[in-house]
Amino acid sequence: MVPAPAGAALRRGDRTGRGVPRRVHLGTADHRLPERPPPGGPSMTHEVLLTGFGVRTAFGTGADALREGVFDGSPAFTPITRFDPGPYRTNLAAASGTAVPLRDVLAEVAGAAAGMAGLHPGTEATVLVGTAGDFTALTDFWRAAASGDGAAPDPLDRAVETVPAWQAEALGEVLGVRGPRLAFTNACVASASAIAHGCQLIASGRAGIVICTGAYLVEEENLAKFGSGFALSRDGMVRPFCADRSGLLLGDGAAAVVLESAESARRRGARALGAVTGWGAASDAHHIARPHPDGTGLVTAARRALRRAGGPRIDYVNAHGTATKSNDPAETRGLHALFGADAPHVPVSSTKSTTGHLLEASGVVELVITLLALRDGVLPPTAGFTEPDPACDLDYVPNRPHKADIRRALSINAAFGGANTALILERA
């Protein structure tokens, strides 16, 4: 991964924690400001287009780096060097060697997405961020405070970065856009929930442009949490849907997408990269850390998305696919219930086998991966695939990418607490 651009850094705030961010340059295109959309009513439905994206993972920054890693089926897992992993269950993750502030990573990917979409400072745009905050900032503070050498930073300056709402507010200031800012904190569906909410705002006419982002950087707290729950892979491989799977590994990830009404895009002359035609969310409320065995929450979310999209044929599913004992069979049963007799013929893959689990960033990064699959006509593989679990009997695109004519794809995510999301993306 490359360092975030210097222009994306935030200046140290005052003792209230309210720093004044520097703005990033969003391009030089002379676009008119979009007019405020008319108030939306129940009968109004506006098409939701995707007009820009930015992405950063352990493979690097941008679409080319992501495609070369994910679509080649090359896992990004390496030994962790940004902190001592000795006390934890694994020393592997898909992470860079150097920790950077979460705010800078969010600014980098959101700036790239806004630049691709041709937005500029002053644009009326809603900013939605999926994040749990920057836990590395809090860990750094406590370690410095415990050292007793007087080197501890100002607690407000550091602690404020752990507040998700601050990350959303700061990102809006960095981008220089006018509009509401909101954070989503519901774990591994956070950024997917942000996207679903953004789609609803646009479809109902309450927003013309929404910038949806999410980010997670590997840190010690979640390594400890997942290790204590015996969810981390024991052998350094992530093998979703396989009989010998032993768990997940964490990964760095951040992405942003610009969602826009067709009217706004047409007015600005923006090019549509794809369309989000369906979205849904549901909770199975089965267990704090396990999905319902039949994937009922996932099925409900996906059916809502399909109904909104008009019941189209799905050509590919980007699965949640954590390689844990409980998730993979439940997800498979859910997809059988969703697609019925067609289920064996719908390609399904888990790109967490290469990127690692990106937690709050999973939904938005995997939507970008799905967008690239649609654009290039290539199915990303499930890497490291060995023998399938007898309870997992779908086409998981094992180990190698496949060429395919993909028009519509479904991206699904799940989270602790029983939350589920589903997004349907259609090729431009």
C-alpha positions in Angstrom: 0.0 0.0 0.0 1.2 3.5 -0.7 1.0 6.4 1.8 -2.0 8.6 1.7 -1.4 11.9 -0.2 0.0 14.7 1.9 -3.0 16.9 1.0 -5.3 14.5 2.6 -3.8 14.8 6.1 -5.8 16.8 8.7 -4.2 19.5 10.8 -4.0 18.8 14.5 -7.2 20.2 16.2 -7.6 22.4 19.2 -8.2 20.9 22.6 -11.9 20.5 21.7 -10.9 18.0 19.1 -12.4 20.1 16.3 -9.5 20.3 13.8 -9.9 22.1 10.5 -9.1 19.6 7.7 -7.2 20.4 4.6 -9.1 19.9 1.4 -8.0 17.5 -1.4 -8.2 18.5 -5.0 -11.1 16.9 -6.8 -10.2 17.7 -10.4 -10.4 20.6 -12.7 -13.6 19.8 -14.7 -15.9 22.9 -14.9 -19.2 21.2 -13.9 -22.2 23.1 -12.7 -23.4 22.5 -9.2 -26.3 20.0 -9.3 -29.6 21.5 -8.3 -31.2 20.3 -5.1 -33.4 17.3 -6.0 -37.1 17.8 -5.4 -38.7 16.4 -2.2 -39.2 12.7 -2.6 -42.5 11.0 -2.1 -43.6 7.4 -1.9 -44.4 7.3 -5.6 -41.1 8.8 -6.7 -38.3 6.5 -7.8 -35.0 7.8 -9.2 -32.5 5.5 -10.9 -29.3 5.1 -8.9 -26.1 5.3 -11.0 -22.5 4.7 -9.9 -20.3 7.4 -11.4 -17.0 7.1 -9.5 -15.0 4.9 -7.2 -11.7 4.7 -5.3 -10.2 1.7 -3.7 -7.2 0.7 -1.6 -6.3 -2.7 -0.2 -3.2 -4.6 0.7 -2.6 -5.1 -3.0 -2.2 -1.4 -3.4 -4.2 1.6 -4.5 -6.6 1.7 -7.5 -8.4 -0.7 -9.7 -5.4 -2.2 -11.5 -3.7 -3.3 -8.2 -7.0 -4.7 -7.0 -7.7 -6.6 -10.2 -4.2 -8.1 -10.4 -4.5 -9.5 -6.9 -8.1 -10.5 -6.5 -8.8 -11.7 -10.1 -5.5 -13.6 -10.2 -6.5 -15.4 -7.0 -3.3 -14.3 -5.2 -3.8 -13.9 -1.5 -2.3 -10.8 0.1 -1.5 -12.4 3.5 2.0 -11.6 4.9 3.4 -11.4 8.4 2.2 -8.5 10.5 4.9 -5.9 11.1 3.1 -2.7 12.1 2.8 -4.1 15.7 3.9 -7.2 17.6 1.5 -10.0 16.8 3.1 -12.3 19.3 0.2 -12.4 21.9 -2.4 -13.3 19.2 -3.6 -16.4 17.5 -2.0 -15.5 14.2 0.8 -13.3 12.9 -0.7 -13.0 9.4 -3.0 -10.5 7.8 -3.4 -8.7 4.4 -1.8 -5.5 5.8 0.9 -3.1 4.9 3.9 -2.6 7.1 3.1 0.9 8.1 0.1 2.2 10.0 -1.5 5.4 8.7 -4.4 7.3 10.2 -7.8 6.0 9.1 -8.9 9.6 8.2 -6.1 9.8 5.5 -7.1 6.5 3.9 -10.8 7.6 3.8 -9.7 10.9 2.2 -7.6 9.1 -0.4 -10.3 6.8 -1.7 -13.1 9.3 -1.4 -11.0 11.9 -3.2 -10.3 9.4 -6.0 -14.0 8.5 -6.3 -15.0 12.2 -6.4 -12.3 13.0 -9.0 -13.5 10.1 -11.2 -17.0 11.4 -11.0 -16.0 14.9 -11.8 -17.1 16.4 -8.5 -15.6 19.6 -7.1 -15.5 21.5 -3.8 -18.8 23.1 -3.1 -20.9 20.3 -4.6 -24.1 19.4 -2.8 -23.4 15.8 -1.7 -24.2 13.6 1.2 -21.3 11.8 2.8 -21.9 8.4 4.4 -19.1 6.5 6.1 -19.0 2.9 7.3 -16.5 2.7 10.1 -16.0 1.8 13.8 -13.4 4.6 14.1 -9.7 4.5 14.3 -8.8 2.0 17.1 -5.1 2.3 16.4 -5.3 5.9 17.6 -6.7 4.8 21.0 -4.2 2.0 21.3 -1.4 4.5 20.6 -2.7 6.9 23.2 -3.0 4.3 26.0 0.5 2.8 25.2 2.1 6.3 25.3 0.2 7.2 28.5 1.3 3.9 30.2 4.9 4.5 29.3 5.1 7.2 31.9 7.7 9.2 29.9 5.5 12.2 29.3 5.2 11.4 25.6 1.4 10.8 25.7 -0.4 12.9 23.1 -3.4 15.1 24.0 -6.2 12.6 24.8 -8.8 14.6 23.0 -6.7 14.9 19.9 -6.3 11.2 19.7 -9.6 9.9 21.2 -11.7 12.0 18.8 -10.4 9.9 15.9 -12.1 6.8 17.4 -15.5 8.4 17.1 -17.2 7.3 13.8 -19.2 10.5 13.5 -16.0 12.5 13.6 -14.6 10.5 10.7 -17.7 11.3 8.6 -17.6 15.0 9.5 -13.9 15.3 8.9 -14.2 13.6 5.5 -16.9 16.0 4.4 -14.6 18.9 5.3 -11.7 17.3 3.5 -13.7 16.9 0.3 -15.2 20.3 0.6 -18.7 19.2 -0.2 -22.0 20.6 1.2 -24.5 18.2 2.6 -25.4 15.9 5.5 -22.7 13.5 6.9 -23.5 10.3 8.7 -21.6 7.3 10.1 -22.7 3.7 10.0 -21.2 1.4 12.7 -22.9 -1.9 12.3 -19.8 -4.0 12.0 -19.2 -6.0 8.8 -22.2 -4.5 7.0 -21.4 -0.9 7.9 -20.3 0.3 4.4 -22.9 -1.8 2.7 -25.6 -0.2 4.9 -24.2 3.2 4.0 -24.6 2.3 0.3 -28.2 1.0 0.8 -29.1 4.2 2.7 -27.5 6.3 0.0 -29.5 4.4 -2.7 -32.7 5.1 -0.7 -31.9 8.8 -0.4 -31.4 9.0 -4.2 -34.3 6.8 -5.2 -36.7 8.9 -3.0 -35.4 12.2 -4.4 -33.9 13.3 -1.1 -30.4 13.5 -2.5 -28.9 13.9 -5.9 -25.3 12.8 -5.1 -24.1 10.5 -2.2 -20.5 9.6 -1.5 -20.4 6.3 0.3 -17.2 5.1 1.9 -15.8 2.6 4.4 -12.4 1.7 5.8 -10.7 -0.7 8.1 -7.0 -1.1 8.9 -5.7 -4.1 10.7 -5.2 -3.4 14.4 -4.7 -5.3 17.7 -8.2 -5.0 19.2 -10.0 -7.0 16.4 -7.1 -9.4 16.1 -7.6 -10.2 19.8 -11.4 -10.4 19.4 -11.5 -12.7 16.5 -8.7 -14.8 18.0 -10.6 -15.2 21.3 -13.6 -16.4 19.3 -11.4 -19.0 17.4 -12.4 -17.4 14.1 -8.9 -16.8 12.8 -7.3 -19.3 10.4 -4.8 -21.6 12.0 -2.7 -22.3 9.0 -2.4 -18.9 7.2 -4.9 -19.7 4.5 -8.5 -18.6 4.0 -10.5 -21.3 2.2 -14.2 -20.4 2.1 -16.6 -23.2 1.5 -13.9 -25.9 1.8 -14.1 -28.9 4.1 -10.7 -28.1 5.7 -11.4 -24.4 6.2 -10.2 -23.1 9.6 -11.2 -19.5 9.7 -10.6 -16.0 8.4 -7.7 -13.5 8.3 -8.1 -9.8 8.6 -7.1 -7.3 5.9 -6.7 -3.6 5.2 -9.3 -2.2 3.0 -10.9 1.1 2.0 -13.1 2.2 -0.8 -15.6 4.9 -1.9 -18.3 5.0 -4.5 -20.2 8.0 -5.8 -23.9 7.3 -6.2 -25.9 9.7 -8.3 -29.4 10.1 -9.7 -29.7 9.7 -13.4 -31.0 13.3 -13.6 -27.9 14.7 -11.7 -25.5 12.6 -13.8 -27.1 13.8 -17.0 -27.1 17.4 -15.9 -23.4 17.2 -15.1 -22.4 15.1 -18.1 -21.1 12.3 -15.7 -20.6 8.8 -17.2 -22.4 5.9 -15.5 -20.1 3.0 -14.6 -23.0 0.9 -13.4 -26.4 1.1 -11.7 -27.4 -0.1 -8.2 -30.8 -1.5 -9.0 -31.6 -3.3 -5.8 -30.7 -3.1 -2.1 -32.0 -4.7 1.0 -31.3 -5.3 4.7 -32.5 -7.7 7.4 -31.7 -9.2 10.7 -32.1 -12.8 11.7 -31.6 -12.0 15.4 -30.4 -15.6 15.9 -27.1 -15.3 17.8 -24.6 -12.6 18.6 -21.8 -14.2 16.6 -23.4 -16.8 14.3 -25.8 -16.6 11.5 -29.1 -18.5 11.4 -28.2 -22.0 10.1 -30.5 -21.5 7.2 -29.3 -18.0 6.3 -32.8 -16.6 6.8 -31.6 -13.0 7.4 -29.5 -13.1 4.3 -32.3 -14.5 2.2 -34.7 -11.8 3.4 -32.2 -9.0 2.6 -31.6 -10.5 -0.9 -35.3 -11.0 -1.6 -35.9 -7.3 -0.8 -33.1 -6.3 -3.1 -34.4 -8.5 -5.9 -37.9 -7.3 -5.5 -36.8 -3.7 -5.7 -34.7 -4.5 -8.8 -37.7 -6.1 -10.5 -36.7 -9.7 -10.0 -33.8 -9.9 -12.5 -31.7 -12.9 -13.3 -28.4 -12.8 -11.2 -25.3 -13.8 -13.1 -22.8 -13.7 -10.2 -22.8 -13.6 -6.4 -20.0 -12.0 -4.4 -20.5 -13.9 -1.2 -19.8 -13.0 2.4 -17.7 -16.2 2.6 -15.7 -15.9 5.8 -14.4 -19.5 5.8 -15.8 -20.0 9.3 -17.6 -23.2 10.3 -20.9 -21.6 10.8 -21.1 -18.9 8.0 -20.4 -20.9 4.9 -23.0 -23.7 5.2 -25.6 -21.1 6.3 -24.8 -18.9 3.3 -25.0 -21.8 1.0 -28.4 -22.9 2.3 -29.6 -19.3 2.0 -28.5 -19.1 -1.7 -30.3 -22.4 -2.3 -33.5 -20.9 -0.8 -33.0 -17.7 -2.8 -32.4 -19.2 -6.3 -34.1 -22.6 -6.0 -33.3 -25.0 -8.8 -31.1 -22.4 -10.4 -28.7 -22.2 -7.5 -26.1 -24.7 -8.8 -25.8 -22.7 -12.0 -25.1 -19.3 -10.4 -21.4 -18.6 -9.9 -20.5 -17.7 -6.3 -17.1 -16.6 -5.0 -15.6 -15.2 -1.8 -12.9 -12.6 -2.5 -12.1 -12.5 1.2 -9.9 -15.5 0.3 -7.5 -12.9 -1.2 -8.2 -9.6 0.5 -8.9 -10.9 3.9 -11.9 -9.8 6.0 -12.1 -6.0 5.7 -14.8 -5.7 8.5 -16.6 -2.4 8.1 -15.1 -1.8 4.6 -16.2 -5.2 3.3 -19.4 -4.1 1.6 -17.9 -1.1 -0.4 -14.7 -2.9 -1.4 -16.6 -5.9 -2.5 -19.0 -3.7 -4.5 -16.0 -2.3 -6.3 -14.7 -5.8 -7.0 -18.2 -6.7 -8.3 -18.2 -3.6 -10.5 -14.8 -4.7 -12.0 -16.2 -8.2 -12.6 -19.2 -6.7 -14.5 -17.0 -4.3 -16.5 -14.4 -6.8 -17.5 -16.6 -9.9 -17.9 -14.4 -11.9 -15.4 -15.5 -13.9 -12.4 -13.1 -13.4 -9.5 -12.1 -16.8 -8.0 -12.3 -18.3 -4.5 -8.6 -18.7 -3.9 -7.0 -21.6 -2.1 -10.0 -23.9 -2.8 -9.5 -27.6 -2.0 -12.2 -30.1 -1.3 -15.7 -28.6 -0.8 -17.6 -29.1 2.4 -20.5 -31.5 1.6 -22.8 -28.8 3.0 -21.4 -26.3 0.5 -22.4 -27.5 -3.0 -22.5 -24.5 -5.3 -20.2 -23.3 -8.1 -17.6 -21.3 -6.1 -15.3 -20.4 -9.0 -12.4 -22.4 -7.5 -8.9 -20.9 -7.8 -8.9 -19.5 -11.3 -10.9 -16.5 -12.8 -13.5 -17.4 -15.4 -14.6 -15.3 -18.4 -18.4 -14.8 -18.3 -21.1 -12.5 -19.7 -22.2 -10.9 -16.4 -25.0 -8.3 -16.6 -26.2 -8.3 -13.0 -24.5 -9.3 -9.8 -25.5 -9.7 -6.1 -23.1 -8.7 -3.3 -24.0 -9.9 0.1 -22.6 -9.2 3.6 -23.4 -10.3 7.2 -22.3 -9.1 10.6 -22.2 -10.0 14.2 -25.6 -9.5 15.8 -27.5 -10.9 12.8 -27.3 -8.0 10.4 -27.5 -8.8 6.7 -27.3 -6.6 3.5 -27.7 -7.3 -0.2 -26.8 -5.0 -3.1 -27.6 -5.6 -6.8 -25.3 -4.0 -9.3 -26.1 -3.8 -13.0 -23.5 -3.3 -15.8 -23.5 0.1 -17.5 
